[in-house]
Amino acid sequence: MDHLTALRVFRNVVEFASFAQAARQLGLSPAAVSKNISELESHLGARLLNRTTRRMSLTEAGQRYYEQISRILDDLDEAGRSLGPMQTQPSGVLRVSAPMSLTLTRLSAAIPRFLQAYPELSLDLYLEDRRVDLIQEGFDVAIRGSDNLEDSSLVARPLTVLPHVLCGAPSYFARNGLPKSPDALREHNCLRFTLSGHADEWAFHRDGQTVRVPVRGRYQVNSSLAVRDALRAGFGVSLVPRTYVEEDLQQGLLHTVLDDWAKVDTYIYAVYPSRRHVVAKVRAFVDFVAGELGRAPH
């Protein structure tokens, strides 16, 4: 048994949750992967994986062993990369998960310029507001928005903050009146972004006071841009990141209300696996996103 190969096989099996996918990743046959796992378990005198024809899971010993050998393999990989000049420049394929609305409004127009700066790099960009599992789904980095980022073993680098505004079209307010207080929103058609952490309850702050208002409406959707379209059509009122409606506000297509109350902020993070060193392609992309989000929106 090649011990280092067996360690890499075990790690890939755990992270892909599949013998077959680990075999493809490593360029081995499924039989070779299975043999390496069996020999590693025999060498350790401990069962690392519980496996049936349909499912696989780590044993308690396997979980502990995976955590320890992952750090060791990361350090070995980083040591090897540090010797090659190619590793000082972003290269290879970078897999990124990012929220659709934020990317389309603030990032996608600049991505060709980013790729032109790194001709050895290819970008596989996956746009969906769903929160992905970086390890399970094989992403190098994810851009995430959150009112309150959960605890995690991942590294989260803050990128920017998206303040929210409460707004609607003049035609909507002409028919329904302006809300004079947060509680008045109970009588309005509130458009809700279902993937936010505050879809069903909006919070407002003023003079040390917090008012939380349960909101209802005839339209909820998992896209902030779809919410914006409904606002433009005069269909309701919504709490939405200002960056998505900035041009509409400047042109008078939408108006803000309850401006004397502070609203929620969404914090945007770059999230990537918790490792001591960040590879060049991840570092370059995260720096690019931070720079673009730091610019004032057009």
CORURGI-V608384 format. One record per pair of residues at least 24 apart in sequence whose ideal C-beta (glycine too) atoms are under 7 Angstrom apart, sorted by sequence separation. I is the first residue (numbers start at 1). GAP is how many residues later the second one is. D is the distance in Angstrom with one decimal. If there is no record, write none. Layout:
{{I/GAP/D} {I/GAP/D}}
//
This chain:
{{9/24/5.5} {13/24/6.5} {103/24/5.6} {239/24/6.1} {190/25/3.9} {192/25/6.1} {239/25/7.0} {241/25/6.1} {268/25/6.4} {190/26/6.2} {191/26/5.7} {194/26/5.1} {9/27/4.2} {10/27/6.2} {94/27/6.1} {96/27/6.6} {98/27/6.5} {100/27/4.3} {186/27/6.6} {190/27/4.1} {194/27/6.6} {195/27/5.1} {9/28/6.5} {90/28/4.5} {100/28/6.3} {183/28/6.9} {185/28/5.2} {189/28/4.6} {191/28/5.4} {192/28/4.2} {193/28/6.9} {194/28/4.9} {91/29/3.8} {92/29/6.9} {93/29/4.8} {94/29/5.3} {95/29/4.7} {96/29/5.1} {97/29/4.8} {98/29/6.0} {100/29/5.8} {182/29/4.5} {189/29/5.9} {6/30/4.5} {10/30/5.9} {90/30/6.9} {91/30/5.7} {94/30/6.9} {96/30/6.7} {99/30/4.9} {183/30/6.2} {185/30/5.9} {5/31/6.4} {89/31/6.3} {90/31/4.5} {93/31/5.9} {182/31/4.9} {193/31/5.4} {6/33/6.3} {6/34/4.3} {193/34/5.4} {1/35/7.0} {97/35/4.5} {191/36/5.1} {202/37/5.1} {1/38/4.2} {10/38/6.6} {17/39/6.1} {191/39/5.2} {191/40/6.6} {1/42/6.6} {97/42/4.9} {95/43/6.1} {96/43/6.6} {102/43/6.7} {14/44/6.4} {95/44/4.9} {96/44/6.6} {99/44/6.4} {191/44/6.9} {95/45/5.1} {96/45/5.5} {97/45/4.2} {98/45/4.1} {191/45/4.3} {94/46/5.4} {99/46/6.0} {189/46/6.9} {190/46/6.2} {191/46/6.9} {189/47/3.8} {190/47/6.0} {191/47/3.9} {188/48/6.9} {189/48/7.0} {190/48/6.6} {148/49/6.6} {188/49/5.2} {147/50/4.3} {146/51/6.7} {147/51/6.4} {246/51/5.2} {14/52/5.1} {204/54/6.7} {206/54/6.5} {243/54/4.9} {11/55/6.7} {206/55/5.0} {205/56/6.7} {206/56/6.4} {204/57/4.0} {205/57/4.2} {11/58/6.5} {204/58/6.9} {11/59/6.0} {204/59/6.4} {203/61/6.0} {7/62/5.1} {11/62/6.0} {169/62/6.1} {172/62/4.3} {168/63/6.0} {169/63/6.3} {171/63/3.8} {172/63/7.0} {167/64/6.5} {172/64/6.5} {8/65/6.6} {169/65/4.0} {172/65/6.6} {7/66/6.2} {129/66/4.8} {198/66/5.7} {168/68/6.6} {168/69/3.9} {167/70/6.9} {166/71/6.5} {167/71/6.9} {166/73/5.2} {167/73/6.7} {164/75/5.2} {165/75/6.6} {164/76/6.3} {182/76/6.5} {164/77/5.7} {165/77/4.8} {164/78/6.6} {167/78/6.0} {179/78/5.7} {162/79/4.1} {163/79/5.4} {178/79/5.6} {179/79/6.3} {182/79/6.3} {165/80/6.9} {162/81/5.9} {167/82/6.9} {173/82/6.7} {169/84/6.6} {169/85/5.8} {170/85/5.9} {168/86/6.6} {167/87/4.7} {168/87/6.7} {167/88/6.2} {167/89/4.8} {166/90/6.4} {167/90/6.8} {165/91/4.7} {166/91/5.4} {166/92/5.2} {129/93/6.0} {166/97/6.4} {165/98/6.7} {164/99/4.3} {164/100/5.2} {164/101/6.9} {163/102/5.6} {162/103/6.7} {161/104/5.2} {162/104/4.4} {161/106/5.6} {162/106/6.4} {160/108/4.9} {158/109/6.3} {159/109/4.6} {159/110/6.2} {158/111/5.8} {159/111/5.7} {157/112/6.3} {156/113/4.3} {157/113/4.6} {156/115/5.0} {155/116/6.9} {147/117/5.8} {154/117/5.0} {155/117/5.5} {149/118/6.7} {154/118/6.6} {17/119/6.8} {147/119/6.0} {154/119/6.2} {155/119/5.1} {15/120/5.4} {146/120/6.8} {149/120/6.1} {154/120/5.5} {104/121/6.9} {145/121/4.7} {146/121/5.9} {153/121/5.1} {101/122/6.2} {145/122/7.0} {100/123/6.7} {101/123/3.9} {145/123/5.1} {146/123/7.0} {101/124/5.0} {143/125/6.6} {144/125/5.2} {143/127/5.9} {144/127/5.4} {141/129/5.8} {142/129/4.8} {157/129/6.0} {141/130/6.8} {159/130/6.0} {141/131/4.4} {159/131/5.0} {140/132/6.5} {160/133/4.0} {159/134/5.2} {160/134/6.4} {106/137/6.5} {134/137/6.9} {105/138/6.4} {134/138/7.0} {135/138/6.6} {105/139/5.9} {134/139/6.1} {140/141/7.0} {141/141/5.2} {140/142/5.4} {101/143/6.3} {141/144/6.2} {141/145/6.4} {143/146/6.2} {121/160/5.8} {102/166/7.0} {118/166/6.3} {114/174/4.8} {107/182/6.5} {110/182/5.3} {107/185/5.5} {106/186/6.2} {94/187/4.6} {106/187/6.1} {92/189/6.2} {96/189/6.5} {90/190/4.7} {91/190/6.6} {89/191/6.2} {90/191/4.0} {94/191/6.0} {106/191/6.5} {88/192/6.4} {87/193/6.1} {90/194/4.3} {78/198/7.0} {78/199/4.7} {74/201/5.0} {75/201/6.9} {74/202/6.6}}
//
